[in-house]
């Protein structure tokens, strides 16, 4: 953990350094002798996990610099040490994003307990893990089935013991949660935007809608008027946090590629444009893929999914490859009645029709994503058997 301590008193700095490093030698503690004027510089240049401010509790105007830190460095926690503080000061300190206010000088056990809580919130005391794979599903045209595939793939990945978060970025008319969860979500992405300075793993967990023990969804705003409150920087902060605490982050993107959506697509490891084999879908898919190329997205990043696929159609998979110069990554078979039933019930299709062709296709996709080495080995075995 990277800690910066700012105090006008050199003796206090040395004592705090002793308390912070005695228990855990891995903590990096940097001391700064000075007042509020140093705080912004420390945050901008050092980006510590925690800033401890000692003896800066007299002037409410000093809180302005703390508000700057909590807005521009939301992953930096701020703790204040105060010999005396008024109720008014405490309230205003919490309003600008101060995590905790402790007595100065702080008892050792109180200070270390505070440090442990912040380490837990930031995930610093957890075992290191690989960052989540970020998968973005993008409809080539309205009605493509991208939301159904994204939400049901999340359920299948969770069934493979992966921890999954889905973010509904159809900000004006998103209803991803309703595809797999009947009750209306209690919170939404707008709540995260309103409280971005408070965002940590605990707050994210409390805001998301739980579908299963391993699967949660951050719903789109219930009121379309709140869509404009979600900014690209909010998405960047959310994805950075989620990637540290989940195995997969699925983005259900809107068809309109605005600044918020593009922030997510840039951050994604893979893009899954979803198309159906009819002329209007093919035309719009061509436009979307042309845009992806203009944005600099490589072919390796794009995984084209053909939904509601039926053999013998007028437009074939060869036509898709020839038109787009891109091999379809997956085909999802057409099973309209079962899919419609799943959507109407607000249940994942695999929860009641496990043997359905669509459920099986999504299960295979989930296994390929969560166990790529095994999936590759199985494919090689099948090829060898065919050629033997």
Backbone torsions as a table, in degrees:
resi	resn	phi	psi	omega
1	UNK	NA	136.1	-178.7
2	UNK	-100.9	115.6	-174.4
3	UNK	-119.7	135.1	172.2
4	UNK	-115.1	132.4	179.6
5	UNK	-117.1	126.0	-179.8
6	UNK	-119.5	125.8	-179.9
7	UNK	-154.1	146.0	175.4
8	UNK	-78.3	-4.7	-174.0
9	UNK	-114.7	116.8	-176.9
10	UNK	-65.6	-35.7	179.0
11	UNK	-65.2	-40.9	177.6
12	UNK	-62.8	-39.3	178.5
13	UNK	-59.5	-45.8	-178.1
14	UNK	-66.3	-38.8	179.1
15	UNK	-67.4	-41.4	178.0
16	UNK	-65.0	-38.4	177.6
17	UNK	-61.2	-41.0	178.6
18	UNK	-63.6	-44.3	-179.1
19	UNK	-64.8	-38.4	-173.9
20	UNK	-77.2	-29.2	-175.1
21	UNK	-100.1	-13.8	-179.3
22	UNK	-62.5	-45.4	-174.6
23	UNK	-77.1	-39.8	-173.2
24	UNK	-136.8	105.7	-177.6
25	UNK	-70.4	-14.4	-178.8
26	UNK	-78.0	-14.0	178.1
27	UNK	-70.8	134.0	176.1
28	UNK	-97.9	115.0	-176.5
29	UNK	-116.6	124.0	177.7
30	UNK	-116.8	133.8	-175.1
31	UNK	-105.9	138.0	178.4
32	UNK	-131.8	118.2	177.8
33	UNK	-89.2	120.0	-178.2
34	UNK	161.0	-168.3	-176.7
35	UNK	-116.8	-155.4	-175.8
36	UNK	-57.9	-28.6	-178.9
37	UNK	-61.7	-21.2	-179.0
38	UNK	-85.3	-19.1	-169.4
39	UNK	-61.3	-48.2	-178.1
40	UNK	-61.9	-41.1	179.4
41	UNK	-62.6	-44.1	179.2
42	UNK	-60.3	-46.0	-178.8
43	UNK	-64.2	-44.9	-176.5
44	UNK	-69.6	-39.2	-173.9
45	UNK	-89.9	-30.4	-174.1
46	UNK	-105.8	-25.7	-177.5
47	UNK	46.4	55.7	-179.3
48	UNK	-73.0	162.0	173.8
49	UNK	-71.2	-32.2	-175.6
50	UNK	-142.3	134.9	170.1
51	UNK	-114.3	124.7	176.2
52	UNK	-105.3	122.5	-178.9
53	UNK	-109.8	121.2	-177.2
54	UNK	-106.7	133.4	172.6
55	UNK	60.0	47.6	176.9
56	UNK	-130.7	50.8	-171.2
57	UNK	-121.2	21.4	-176.0
58	UNK	-101.9	-35.5	-172.9
59	UNK	-112.2	120.7	179.9
60	UNK	-62.9	-25.0	179.3
61	UNK	-66.7	-22.0	177.4
62	UNK	-65.3	-21.0	-178.4
63	UNK	-70.7	-17.2	-179.9
64	UNK	-62.1	-39.9	-179.8
65	UNK	-68.8	-31.6	176.8
66	UNK	-68.6	-39.3	177.4
67	UNK	-61.6	-37.3	175.9
68	UNK	-59.3	-45.2	-178.1
69	UNK	-63.1	-46.7	-175.2
70	UNK	-69.0	-27.2	177.8
71	UNK	-80.0	-46.4	-174.0
72	UNK	-89.8	-14.5	178.3
73	UNK	-133.7	68.4	-173.5
74	UNK	-65.0	-16.4	178.1
75	UNK	-91.8	6.4	175.6
76	UNK	-105.6	121.8	177.4
77	UNK	-86.7	149.1	178.8
78	UNK	-123.2	127.9	176.0
79	UNK	-122.9	136.8	179.4
80	UNK	-112.1	142.8	175.4
81	UNK	-113.0	120.2	-173.7
82	UNK	-130.5	129.8	174.7
83	UNK	-70.7	-38.4	177.7
84	UNK	-142.2	140.8	177.4
85	UNK	-150.3	144.0	179.0
86	UNK	-90.3	157.9	175.0
87	UNK	-55.8	-36.8	179.3
88	UNK	-62.0	-43.0	-179.9
89	UNK	-64.2	-43.5	-179.6
90	UNK	-59.4	-44.5	-179.7
91	UNK	-62.0	-45.6	-178.9
92	UNK	-68.2	-33.5	177.2
93	UNK	-64.4	-43.4	178.8
94	UNK	-66.4	-34.5	179.9
95	UNK	-64.2	-34.2	-179.5
96	UNK	-87.8	2.5	172.4
97	UNK	104.7	10.4	176.0
98	UNK	-65.0	129.0	-177.6
99	UNK	-69.2	-50.3	-177.9
100	UNK	-148.9	151.6	173.8
101	UNK	-119.4	120.0	-176.7
102	UNK	-114.8	162.4	177.1
103	UNK	-67.0	147.7	175.9
104	UNK	-118.7	124.5	-3.1
105	UNK	-75.1	149.3	-176.0
106	UNK	-84.1	141.1	170.0
107	UNK	-59.5	146.1	-174.6
108	UNK	-57.9	-45.4	-176.4
109	UNK	-66.7	-34.4	179.2
110	UNK	-68.7	-43.7	-179.9
111	UNK	-64.3	-45.6	-177.8
112	UNK	-68.3	-34.3	176.1
113	UNK	-63.1	-40.0	177.1
114	UNK	-63.1	-44.0	178.9
115	UNK	-61.1	-43.5	-179.7
116	UNK	-61.9	-40.2	179.7
117	UNK	-63.3	-41.2	-179.3
118	UNK	-70.1	-39.9	176.2
119	UNK	-59.9	-39.5	179.2
120	UNK	-66.3	-43.9	179.6
121	UNK	-60.2	-40.0	-177.0
122	UNK	-85.5	-2.6	179.9
123	UNK	73.2	21.0	-176.0
124	UNK	-82.3	-16.8	179.2
125	UNK	-99.8	7.9	177.1
126	UNK	-89.8	161.9	176.4
127	UNK	-65.6	138.7	179.0
128	UNK	-58.0	140.4	179.6
129	UNK	-135.2	158.7	175.3
130	UNK	-66.3	142.3	175.9
131	UNK	-60.6	151.3	180.0
132	UNK	-62.5	151.1	166.3
133	UNK	-78.3	131.2	178.1
134	UNK	-104.0	117.8	-176.8
135	UNK	-115.5	124.9	-178.9
136	UNK	-112.5	121.4	176.0
137	UNK	-96.8	126.0	-174.7
138	UNK	-125.3	121.4	177.7
139	UNK	-74.3	130.8	175.0
140	UNK	-72.1	-25.5	179.6
141	UNK	-156.0	153.5	176.6
142	UNK	-57.3	138.1	-179.0
143	UNK	85.3	13.1	-177.9
144	UNK	-70.8	-24.2	-175.6
145	UNK	95.7	13.5	-177.1
146	UNK	-62.6	-41.5	-179.5
147	UNK	-65.5	-42.2	177.4
148	UNK	-59.4	-45.8	-178.3
149	UNK	-66.6	-43.0	-178.9
150	UNK	-62.6	-47.9	-176.9
151	UNK	-68.6	-39.1	-179.5
152	UNK	-76.3	-30.2	173.0
153	UNK	-65.3	-39.0	176.7
154	UNK	-57.1	-42.8	178.8
155	UNK	-63.6	-42.0	-179.3
156	UNK	-67.1	-40.6	177.6
157	UNK	-62.7	-40.9	177.4
158	UNK	-62.8	-33.8	177.2
159	UNK	-68.1	-19.8	177.0
160	UNK	-90.4	16.1	179.9
161	UNK	71.7	23.8	173.4
162	UNK	-95.7	146.1	176.0
163	UNK	-92.3	121.9	-167.8
164	UNK	-126.0	136.7	171.4
165	UNK	-124.7	129.3	174.2
166	UNK	-109.4	134.0	179.3
167	UNK	-113.5	120.0	-179.3
168	UNK	-86.4	106.5	-178.5
169	UNK	-100.3	12.2	169.2
170	UNK	-82.9	81.2	-163.2
171	UNK	-66.3	-30.2	-177.2
172	UNK	-89.2	-36.9	-174.4
173	UNK	-134.0	28.0	-178.3
174	UNK	-70.7	139.8	176.8
175	UNK	-143.6	33.1	-175.9
176	UNK	-56.8	-41.7	-176.7
177	UNK	-60.1	-33.6	-176.7
178	UNK	-69.6	-15.9	178.6
179	UNK	-71.8	-25.3	-175.8
180	UNK	-133.8	6.9	-175.4
181	UNK	-152.0	113.2	-170.7
182	UNK	-68.6	-49.9	-178.4
183	UNK	-62.8	148.4	178.5
184	UNK	-67.4	134.9	179.8
185	UNK	-58.9	141.8	-179.8
186	UNK	-80.5	-24.9	-177.8
187	UNK	-134.2	168.3	-177.1
188	UNK	-147.4	179.3	177.9
189	UNK	-61.2	-27.8	177.2
190	UNK	-63.1	-35.9	178.0
191	UNK	-64.7	-37.2	177.2
192	UNK	-66.9	-42.6	179.2
193	UNK	-61.2	-39.8	-179.6
194	UNK	-67.8	-26.1	-174.0
195	UNK	-123.2	37.5	-173.6
196	UNK	-60.8	-29.4	179.5
197	UNK	-72.2	-18.1	179.0
198	UNK	-94.6	-4.1	-170.7
199	UNK	-67.1	118.3	170.2
200	UNK	-144.1	-175.3	-175.8
201	UNK	-60.8	-38.3	-179.3
202	UNK	-68.4	-43.1	-179.9
203	UNK	-66.3	-41.1	178.1
204	UNK	-61.5	-43.7	179.3
205	UNK	-62.5	-38.7	-179.2
206	UNK	-72.0	-26.7	-177.0
207	UNK	-86.3	-29.9	-177.4
208	UNK	-75.0	154.5	177.3
209	UNK	-93.8	121.7	-177.9
210	UNK	-82.3	123.4	176.2
211	UNK	-93.8	-40.5	176.7
212	UNK	-150.6	173.7	-177.6
213	UNK	-55.6	-29.9	-177.6
214	UNK	-107.2	6.2	-170.2
215	UNK	-136.1	124.8	-179.8
216	UNK	-136.8	155.4	-178.1
217	UNK	-128.6	131.5	168.4
218	UNK	-90.7	109.9	-173.4
219	UNK	-75.9	156.3	172.5
220	UNK	-71.4	158.8	178.2
221	UNK	-57.0	139.3	178.4
222	UNK	-67.9	-37.8	179.9
223	UNK	-98.1	118.1	-179.9
224	UNK	-55.8	-24.7	179.9
225	UNK	-64.1	-21.5	-178.8
226	UNK	-85.5	-3.9	-177.5
227	UNK	-59.2	-39.3	-176.5
228	UNK	-68.6	-12.6	-179.1
229	UNK	-79.1	-16.0	179.2
230	UNK	-88.5	120.2	-174.8
231	UNK	-109.3	159.2	178.2
232	UNK	-55.0	-38.2	-179.1
233	UNK	-66.6	-29.1	175.5
234	UNK	-65.1	-41.0	-179.7
235	UNK	-66.3	-39.6	178.8
236	UNK	-62.0	-45.8	179.4
237	UNK	-63.2	-44.2	-179.0
238	UNK	-62.7	-45.4	-178.8
239	UNK	-66.6	-38.7	178.3
240	UNK	-62.7	-41.5	178.2
241	UNK	-68.4	-48.1	-176.5
242	UNK	-62.1	-35.0	-177.8
243	UNK	-67.4	-18.5	178.0
244	UNK	-88.4	-15.1	-172.7
245	UNK	-121.5	-4.0	179.4
246	UNK	-128.0	160.0	176.1
247	UNK	-85.8	-35.6	177.4
248	UNK	-134.6	136.9	171.4
249	UNK	-118.9	118.9	-179.8
250	UNK	-105.5	128.4	177.5
251	UNK	-105.5	119.9	173.2
252	UNK	-92.8	96.8	-170.8
253	UNK	-85.0	151.1	173.4
254	UNK	-78.3	162.0	179.1
255	UNK	-72.2	-27.6	177.6
256	UNK	-79.5	119.2	-176.4
257	UNK	-92.0	81.1	177.6
258	UNK	-90.3	-174.2	-176.0
259	UNK	-62.9	-35.9	179.3
260	UNK	-65.8	-47.6	-179.5
261	UNK	-64.3	-43.1	-179.3
262	UNK	-62.7	-33.3	176.0
263	UNK	-60.2	-41.9	179.0
264	UNK	-70.1	-41.1	-179.5
265	UNK	-65.6	-38.7	176.8
266	UNK	-61.6	-37.8	-176.6
267	UNK	-78.9	-21.1	-174.5
268	UNK	-67.3	145.8	173.3
269	UNK	-77.8	-37.2	-179.8
270	UNK	-139.1	142.8	174.4
271	UNK	-108.3	133.6	179.2
272	UNK	-116.4	81.9	172.6
273	UNK	-67.5	135.1	-175.8
274	UNK	-110.9	125.4	-176.4
275	UNK	-131.0	153.6	169.1
276	UNK	-116.0	156.4	-172.0
277	UNK	-88.2	64.6	169.5
278	UNK	-130.2	158.5	-173.3
279	UNK	-57.9	-45.2	178.9
280	UNK	-60.3	-39.7	178.1
281	UNK	-65.3	-43.0	-178.7
282	UNK	-62.7	-40.9	179.9
283	UNK	-63.4	-46.4	-179.4
284	UNK	-69.9	-33.2	176.6
285	UNK	-64.1	-38.5	178.1
286	UNK	-61.5	-41.8	178.7
287	UNK	-65.0	-42.4	-178.7
288	UNK	-65.2	-44.4	-178.7
289	UNK	-67.9	-33.6	174.7
290	UNK	-62.9	-40.6	177.7
291	UNK	-65.0	-40.9	178.2
292	UNK	-59.5	-41.4	178.6
293	UNK	-64.8	-39.8	178.9
294	UNK	-64.1	-30.3	178.7
295	UNK	-80.6	-4.1	177.4
296	UNK	86.7	14.2	178.6
297	UNK	-76.3	129.1	-177.7
298	UNK	-76.3	161.6	176.8
299	UNK	-61.5	-32.7	-179.1
300	UNK	-65.7	-24.1	-178.9
301	UNK	-83.2	-20.6	-173.7
302	UNK	-99.0	125.4	-180.0
303	UNK	-125.2	96.4	-174.9
304	UNK	-71.9	127.9	179.0
305	UNK	-111.9	126.0	176.0
306	UNK	-97.3	113.8	-177.9
307	UNK	-97.6	155.1	179.7
308	UNK	53.6	45.0	-176.0
309	UNK	-80.0	134.4	173.9
310	UNK	-133.3	131.6	177.2
311	UNK	-66.1	148.8	176.6
312	UNK	88.1	6.9	178.8
313	UNK	-73.3	166.7	-179.2
314	UNK	-66.4	-34.3	176.1
315	UNK	-102.7	123.7	-174.3
316	UNK	-103.3	171.3	176.4
317	UNK	-65.2	-30.6	175.8
318	UNK	-65.5	-37.1	176.5
319	UNK	-63.0	-39.8	178.7
320	UNK	-61.3	-48.4	-178.3
321	UNK	-63.2	-42.1	-178.7
322	UNK	-67.8	-39.0	-177.3
323	UNK	-72.8	-43.5	-173.1
324	UNK	-99.7	-12.6	-174.6
325	UNK	65.4	30.1	-173.7
326	UNK	-142.9	126.5	177.5
327	UNK	-73.3	129.0	175.0
328	UNK	-57.0	131.2	-178.5
329	UNK	-76.4	-41.4	-179.7
330	UNK	-148.1	150.8	168.6
331	UNK	-117.1	137.4	176.7
332	UNK	-112.0	119.9	-174.6
333	UNK	-66.1	161.7	178.7
334	UNK	-83.2	122.9	176.8
335	UNK	-147.9	67.9	-167.6
336	UNK	-57.9	-46.8	-174.0
337	UNK	-63.4	-44.2	-179.1
338	UNK	-67.1	-40.9	179.3
339	UNK	-65.3	-44.8	179.1
340	UNK	-61.6	-38.5	178.6
341	UNK	-64.7	-41.3	178.9
342	UNK	-63.1	-44.0	-179.1
343	UNK	-65.8	-43.5	-178.3
344	UNK	-64.8	-32.4	179.7
345	UNK	-86.6	-12.6	-175.8
346	UNK	66.0	40.4	-177.9
347	UNK	-130.1	145.7	172.8
348	UNK	-60.9	139.4	-176.4
349	UNK	-61.7	-32.7	-179.1
350	UNK	-70.4	-17.1	-178.2
351	UNK	-74.8	-17.2	179.8
352	UNK	-138.2	-7.0	179.2
353	UNK	-140.8	60.4	-173.7
354	UNK	-59.1	-31.8	-177.3
355	UNK	-89.8	2.5	177.1
356	UNK	-64.6	147.7	-175.8
357	UNK	-62.1	-37.0	178.6
358	UNK	-67.1	-44.3	178.5
359	UNK	-60.4	-41.1	179.8
360	UNK	-66.1	-40.8	179.6
361	UNK	-63.4	-39.9	178.6
362	UNK	-70.0	-35.6	176.3
363	UNK	-63.4	-42.9	178.3
364	UNK	-63.8	-39.0	177.7
365	UNK	-65.0	-43.4	179.3
366	UNK	-61.8	-41.6	180.0
367	UNK	-67.9	-37.0	178.2
368	UNK	-65.2	-34.9	-179.6
369	UNK	-78.3	-39.7	-175.8
370	UNK	-84.8	-24.7	179.0
371	UNK	-132.3	65.3	-173.8
372	UNK	-60.9	-36.7	-179.6
373	UNK	-65.8	-43.6	179.3
374	UNK	-65.6	-40.2	-179.8
375	UNK	-63.0	-40.8	178.1
376	UNK	-64.9	-38.8	178.6
377	UNK	-65.4	-40.4	179.4
378	UNK	-64.4	-39.9	179.4
379	UNK	-64.2	-42.5	179.5
380	UNK	-62.7	-41.0	178.0
381	UNK	-60.1	-43.0	-179.8
382	UNK	-64.4	-38.5	-180.0
383	UNK	-66.4	-41.5	179.1
384	UNK	-64.5	-38.8	178.7
385	UNK	-65.5	-37.9	-179.1
386	UNK	-66.8	-34.6	-175.7
387	UNK	-89.4	-3.4	-178.5
388	UNK	-88.4	NA	NA
